[in-house]
């Protein structure tokens, strides 16, 4: 998982979100770029690009909650019988 942050949006809205997520999830790749090519969005609402998809919210708290939920979901153990569990089990048996 990777998150791209617009430099201008960090200055306006989302610096606190970046700081908290960087502290909570140090293993997640986070990149600050001058422009993410979503003109107008950077001065309107807090947002970030997670895996090249826009995640936006009305306020920094909302952005933090959305990004954090997504990261927790991606790190959860897959439910038994699901595709994710089968892939994980195959990867584990291949290591032995």
Secondary structure, 3 states (H helix, E strand, C coil): CEEEEEHHHHHHHHHHHHHHHHHHCCCCEEEEECCCCCCCHHHCCEEEEECCEEEEECCHHHHHHHHHHHHHHHHCCCCCCCHHHHHHHHHHHHCC
